[in-house]
Amino acid sequence: MKSKNTMSTAIGAIAVGLTLTSAVAADENPIPRKPNVVILYADDMGVGDVSYGDPKAKIITPNIDRLASQGMTFSDGHSSSGICTPSRFAMLTGQHHWRRFHGIVNAFGKSVFKKDEFTLARMFKQQGYATGCFGKWHLGWDWDAIRKPGVKKEDYKHAASYDWSKRFPGGPIDQGFDYYFGDGTINFPPYCWIENDRFKTIPTKPVIKSRPLAGGGSFRPGPMAEGWNPYDILPSITKKTVEWIEKQKAGEPFFAYLAFNSPHYPIVPNKEFHGKSKAGYYGDFVAETDAMVGKVMDVLEKKGLLENTIVIFTADNGTEWHAYERLQKFNQWSSGDFRGLKRDLYEGGHRVPFIVSWPAKIKAGSRSVETVSQVDFAATFAKIIGYQLSNDEAIDSYNLLPVWQSEDYKKPLRVATVQNTSKGKYALRQGDWVLINARSGAAQPERKHYLEHFGLKTWPKGTPGLLFNLKDDPRQKKNLYDQQPERVEAMSKLLDRYVSGERCAPERD
């Protein structure tokens, strides 16, 4: 398990010198064309699951470490939510999910997007990029378009209720991507392959109720295609990504979004990765994810694209609650120096691995302690590729270029950062301080052995809220709510303004 000093040294920052506008002409190393962009998005991965060059880590991730050594790592990078769908929506739109919804898209759920609204893919496509999406979508589809007339809700999970030969709209192709290949969501029906807006394999039978799984997990009831195998998903979506990148024409920019199904449950590392970690099958699944990162990096290098490709590695939220068991069995804590897990408002719920590489412009091995969010990708990429965001687009997104251009960036970029998982419960981060407007930052009862291991305590009933200074107390042990009434009042008012509709990012010219 990493110490506080190891994590703060190992995680780091992102540095970039760039500009594709008039400022580029004055740059000593001007970029001749727009950079390619690749987002590698892990599923349920904590900041302590990446080794960042630490040889004593329980899980060694050499390819992710290689990415970090080539670019910048952020020790204070965040997803918008502590769960899946909301974080993915926020990242792709540059606006916090809680402005529209809080939970995940369930099986046979509709799209979370409005018609023709801003997405990263739509922006890149408008600026001449080829756009590809691979793997886990989990942002909804238009199921009404393929559902047979008269089907009752209780029959939605049956294969016979759908015409699988029809176009399947509402997914990635309708949100700005030229190409999609994936399984939708590994533990949600239908269990099959989808290519673009068509079903590549047809689900004709009920999902297997049980299958030998390396690390456990389950599948929600619903239709499954013959021969569907959860072990195929991670290598298959990576292979498709690599093939798509190989086909891209020289000199024409592309945007690839590879959303891994790992290390989300079910835990299904392939046999060649069994025993690769010292953290059980979960750690082995992280190791396999790392290997997939390596495959993408290798094809970029093979094609001579690494220098002018922005590669981002991050995750949708923290690790699942089985981390408690790994702490007890392997002395490995997926949230590193922080308290909390997936779904939590504590830091471990939404503080995630956050690495950006761009060899042409980012200082290799640079690090930053700046607080950044995945919603910031929109404004940052818009600046890079010359897209003029309107005031109605990406309203919570800050341009990260000042930070990317200097790891010595001194002043806070953001006014504040907001995290949320459940309706009505929020964390507001401002400087070193975080306010939680709830009695606890945990979504589920914390395990006794975990509390004792880190010297933590739960808060008594009637606690009005929580306030922590993360610089002095990253583990969120000491509640300063009652000792800092003026700070609590000021932060509460700012949070109320945001939740009531005020944009987080400044107005644009």
C-alpha positions, 0 to 999 in steps of 0.5 A, spaced: 500 500 500 502 506 498 504 512 503 501 519 502 508 521 500 509 515 495 502 517 492 503 525 492 510 524 489 507 518 484 501 521 481 502 528 479 500 533 473 499 534 466 503 539 462 502 542 455 505 547 451 500 548 446 496 553 441 493 552 435 491 559 434 495 565 432 500 564 439 502 557 435 506 561 430 510 564 436 511 557 439 518 554 439 516 548 437 509 549 433 504 543 432 503 542 424 496 540 425 491 538 430 493 533 435 489 526 435 486 525 441 485 518 445 481 517 451 482 511 455 477 510 460 477 505 466 471 502 470 471 502 477 478 504 478 481 507 484 487 512 485 491 506 489 490 501 483 495 504 479 503 503 481 506 510 478 512 507 478 512 504 485 516 497 485 512 495 491 505 496 489 501 490 489 499 491 482 504 493 477 502 497 471 508 498 467 504 501 461 500 506 465 506 508 468 510 509 461 504 513 459 505 517 466 513 518 464 511 521 458 506 526 460 503 529 466 499 526 472 494 529 476 494 527 484 487 531 484 483 529 478 476 527 479 470 524 475 463 528 476 460 522 480 461 516 484 458 512 479 458 510 472 453 513 467 453 520 470 461 521 470 461 519 462 455 524 461 459 529 464 466 528 461 462 527 454 458 534 455 462 538 459 457 539 464 455 536 471 450 530 470 447 533 477 444 538 472 439 533 469 440 526 473 443 522 478 443 515 477 445 510 472 441 508 466 438 501 467 437 495 463 433 497 457 434 505 459 433 511 454 438 515 452 441 521 457 442 526 451 438 531 448 437 531 441 443 534 437 446 537 444 454 538 445 458 532 446 466 531 445 465 527 439 460 532 435 465 537 436 471 533 434 467 531 428 465 538 426 472 540 426 474 535 421 476 529 426 474 522 425 471 519 431 471 512 434 467 509 440 469 502 443 467 498 449 462 500 454 457 505 453 452 505 458 448 512 456 442 509 454 439 507 447 432 508 443 429 501 445 422 503 443 425 503 435 426 496 436 421 493 441 415 490 438 408 493 438 404 491 444 410 488 448 409 489 456 414 492 461 414 486 464 417 482 458 422 487 456 428 482 458 425 477 453 429 476 446 422 475 443 420 482 445 425 486 440 426 486 432 434 485 432 434 486 425 432 493 425 437 500 426 439 501 434 438 508 434 440 513 440 447 510 442 454 513 440 453 514 432 447 519 434 452 522 439 457 524 434 461 518 433 463 515 426 464 508 428 462 504 434 464 497 437 462 494 443 457 490 448 453 496 451 455 494 458 458 488 460 453 486 466 447 489 463 442 486 457 443 484 451 449 480 452 451 481 445 456 485 440 453 492 437 457 495 431 455 502 429 447 502 430 446 495 428 446 488 432 452 484 430 450 478 434 443 477 435 441 475 442 436 469 442 436 466 449 436 468 456 443 470 459 447 464 463 445 464 470 452 462 472 458 461 469 465 460 472 468 467 473 475 468 476 473 473 481 466 473 481 460 477 479 453 476 476 449 478 470 442 482 470 437 477 467 436 479 459 437 476 452 444 473 450 447 471 444 449 464 442 457 464 444 457 470 448 463 470 453 465 476 458 472 474 458 472 476 450 470 483 451 476 487 454 481 484 449 476 484 443 474 492 444 482 493 445 483 489 438 477 493 435 480 500 437 487 498 435 485 496 428 481 502 427 487 507 429 491 503 424 486 505 418 486 512 420 489 516 414 496 520 415 495 527 416 488 526 418 486 527 426 482 522 429 478 522 436 478 515 439 474 513 446 476 506 449 471 505 455 474 499 458 469 494 462 475 493 467 476 492 473 468 493 474 465 486 476 464 481 473 472 480 475 474 476 468 481 477 467 484 472 462 488 466 464 494 469 462 494 474 467 492 470 473 497 471 478 500 477 475 498 482 481 499 481 489 491 483 489 487 477 487 483 476 481 481 484 481 489 486 481 490 481 475 484 484 471 487 491 472 494 488 470 490 486 464 487 493 463 494 495 463 496 491 458 490 493 453 493 500 454 500 498 452 497 495 445 494 502 444 500 506 445 504 501 441 500 502 435 500 509 436 508 508 436 508 504 430 504 509 426 509 514 428 503 518 432 505 518 439 508 525 438 502 529 436 497 525 440 494 527 446 492 520 450 488 521 457 488 515 462 482 516 467 476 512 470 469 513 471 469 513 479 473 509 485 473 502 486 467 497 488 466 495 495 470 489 495 476 493 496 474 492 503 476 485 502 482 486 499 485 491 504 484 485 509 486 479 505 492 483 501 493 489 505 492 493 498 487 499 499 484 501 492 483 509 494 490 510 496 491 515 501 484 517 501 477 515 504 471 512 500 469 508 495 465 508 489 458 511 490 461 515 496 462 523 497 469 522 500 475 522 496 475 515 494 469 515 490 471 520 485 478 522 485 481 517 480 487 516 476 488 522 471 494 522 466 495 526 460 501 525 455 502 529 449 510 528 447 510 534 442 507 539 448 507 536 455 513 536 459 515 528 460 514 526 467 511 533 470 506 533 475 501 537 478 497 538 484 491 542 481 484 540 482 481 538 475 475 535 473 473 530 467 468 536 465 474 540 463 476 536 457 471 540 453 473 547 454 481 544 453 480 540 447 475 546 444 481 551 445 486 546 442 482 544 436 479 551 434 472 550 436 468 556 439 464 554 445 458 558 446 455 560 453 450 554 452 455 549 451 460 545 456 457 550 462 462 547 467 468 546 463 475 550 465 480 550 460 486 546 463 491 549 458 494 554 463 496 548 468 498 544 462 503 549 460 506 549 466 507 544 472 509 551 476 502 554 475 501 557 482 493 560 482 487 555 483 484 554 476 477 553 478 473 557 483 470 550 486 469 543 484 462 539 485 461 532 486 455 528 487 452 521 487 445 521 490 440 526 489 440 532 494 447 530 497 453 534 494 461 535 496 463 542 494 471 542 493 474 549 494 482 550 495 484 545 500 477 545 503 471 540 502 464 541 504 459 535 504 452 537 505 450 530 509 451 526 515 456 522 512 460 521 505 459 514 505 453 511 501 454 504 505 456 503 512 463 502 512 466 496 514 469 496 522 476 493 520 477 498 515 475 504 520 480 501 525 485 500 520 486 507 518 483 510 525 477 512 522 470 514 525 463 514 523 459 521 525 454 521 530 446 522 528 444 529 527 451 531 524 449 537 520 455 536 515 462 535 514 468 540 513 475 537 511 482 540 510 484 535 505 491 538 505 492 537 512 487 531 513 487 527 506 484 521 509 478 525 512 478 523 519 477 530 522 470 534 521 471 541 522 464 543 520 463 546 527 469 550 528 469 553 521 462 556 521 463 562 516 467 558 511 461 553 512 456 558 510 460 561 504 461 554 501 454 552 502 451 558 499 456 557 493 454 550 492 446 552 493 448 557 487 451 552 483 445 547 484 440 552 483 443 553 476 449 557 476 454 555 471 461 553 474 465 555 469 466 563 467 462 566 462 465 566 455 467 572 450 
